[in-house]
Structures are given as C-alpha cells and as structure tokens.
Amino acid sequence: KMAGSPAPWIGSAYLFLQSTCKSIALPSLYESSQKKPCVFKALKLALADSTGSVNGVDMLKVHCSHPHLIVQLRFCKRENCRRFLRSYREGALQKSLQSHLQLFLATTMVPLEVELKAGSEHLDKMLKDEDHCLECIYREKPDRLPDEEITELEECLKSLMLHQSTNNNVAGKDCSSLKSPSQPHPPQGSSLPTQLTFIFQGQQFDNRTITPDDHQKFAKSVSKKWKQVGRSLQKSCRALRDPAIDNLALEYDREGLYEQAYQLLLRFIQCEGKKATIARLIAALEENGLVSLAEELLGLHSSEDCS
C-alpha cells in the first residue's frame, strides 16, 4: 500500500492530447523547431496551473504519435497528483492548456480532446474514484529521467525568464520563438524598469521578488478586488491580457476568491520571472485603493482584513 511504503511517493501517467480542429495538428507543431518551444511552454504552464506549483509535476518525455501528442508525467508527491487529478476531472487543465496554446501560438482557441492513462488503465473511466486513480499512478513507476530534449526546453524557458527580467521585449536568441509573435509590444513606459529600491509612503524599500508569503497574504486579503489588481498588472504583463483574467475567473469559480486571486498572481510570477517584483504589485494595490494590504506586504503593520 502507498501509505505503508517507506520510499517517497512517486508515480507516472500518460496524458494524451489531440486537437479536434483539422487545421491544427499538435504533433506537427511539436515537431516544428519554431513552434516546439511554444507548445512546450503551454504544456508547462497548464501543468503548473493544475497543481498550483511550477514543480508540481514533471514532464519526462513528449511523444508524437499522430494524431496524438503524448506527455509522460511524473508525480513526486501524492498531494500534487491529487490536485492534478481534480483539475483534470473538472476540465480546468484542458481549459488552461487551450488558453495557453491560443496565446503562445497566436491562433484561435485550440479545441482539445484529452485522455489520461496509467499503464493499461484508462483513468478517465474512474476519475470519481480518486484514490483508485492514485493507486494506478503509483503502481506505474517512472522508467526514465527527463528526456534530454525536455531538459533543453526547460533551460530555454528559464533563460527566457532571465532575459525578461532586464528587458520585457527582447528574449534570448535561442528562445525567441517562445514569445508570441503576434502579441503587441507594451506601450512605451508601461513596463517598469528593474530597480533596486522604490518609494512607498515616503519610505524606501528593497524591490525584491514576490515571495510565497506575499503570494498567500495577497490571495487571502485581496478578496473581490483581485480582478481590478489583475487589470492593473495587465498593463505591463502579456500573460494577463484579455481574455486571461476572465478565463481565470471562470476556471476557478468553484474554488472561490482565494484560489482565483492565488492563480492570478501565480500566472504573473510564472510569466514575468524575476521581473515579478514587489514594487509592481504594490503599485497595482495602490492604484486600486488597497493601501492596507500593501502595508501588510511591506511589514508596516500586522495582518488585517484588507478587503
């Protein structure tokens, strides 16, 4: 049994993806050197959305088996696997992947059919029995380390985020195709420069990156104004441009305001990398009258209801 095993919890599954649009063939896109990074980034972010963490699930290999794109997944924590299964069952993973593919491929919505397997078990038939699905995934121990190609794409994605931390409009030469070519550049002056300090209420603060503690406090206290803050951040963040915020509202409606706000800031952090600084968040909070929450994030007073 899983609970009695002294070894760390680890399991594997295969995610089958197929576009139902005749003009969009996912395997062909992935086999294209130009489009592969775009498809990979969409997969990476959708999987992160499904578990609430960039490291919640690993991609070990992506197989092209027309008409399917098959992704071998590895889960190293049972709770992350559980979150993934719930996201998959509720259709949130599918919607997130469709949204990311639309953004990075600069195309219309990509209609998808999805299927999940662990060994010979078709998990779609037993999704209501979450524990049984977990057992099936746990029985399928991963048979490989991440493929060399996956490792290279991961490094390319990290490199892109580092480049974005100093210049929002220029990516590294090897990763330029990760950016959507049809997305307009932000209006001049809308992207905050990378600064070491910033001024708030007459005081100077270090312009650090947003921490997990900031993330949780924001999600807990921003309440119904999360969309307004998102639209302020949207001005200099491509990933939050329409219809991204409305899509988040729909996808996480059942989970409530905390999860919607959490996923908004997660999207911002994932796509802006080191450029997701506290100064940008504080400015967005100030713009929407959430001064108390800004003060809390900067340690100026104890936790309050800032909604």
Salt bridges, closest charged atoms under 4 A:
GLU31 OE1 - HIS66 NE2 3.48
ASP49 OD2 - HIS100 NE2 3.05
ASP49 OD2 - ARG267 NH2 3.00
ASP58 OD2 - ARG74 NH2 3.14
GLU79 OE1 - ARG82 NE 3.88
GLU115 OE2 - HIS122 ND1 2.92
GLU130 OE2 - ARG82 NH1 2.61
GLU130 OE1 - ARG86 NE 3.10
GLU130 OE1 - ARG89 NH1 3.30
ASP131 OD1 - ARG82 NH1 3.46
ASP143 OD1 - ARG144 NE 3.99
ASP147 OD1 - LYS61 NZ 3.41
GLU149 OE2 - LYS36 NZ 2.40
GLU154 OE2 - LYS44 NZ 2.93
GLU155 OE2 - LYS158 NZ 3.82
ASP213 OD2 - LYS217 NZ 3.24
ASP214 OD2 - ARG208 NH1 2.40
ASP242 OD1 - ARG231 NH1 3.34
ASP246 OD1 - LYS227 NZ 3.63
ASP246 OD1 - ARG231 NH2 3.09
GLU272 OE1 - ARG280 NH1 2.77
GLU287 OE2 - LYS235 NZ 2.60
GLU295 OE1 - HIS301 NE2 3.17
GLU304 OE2 - HIS301 ND1 3.80
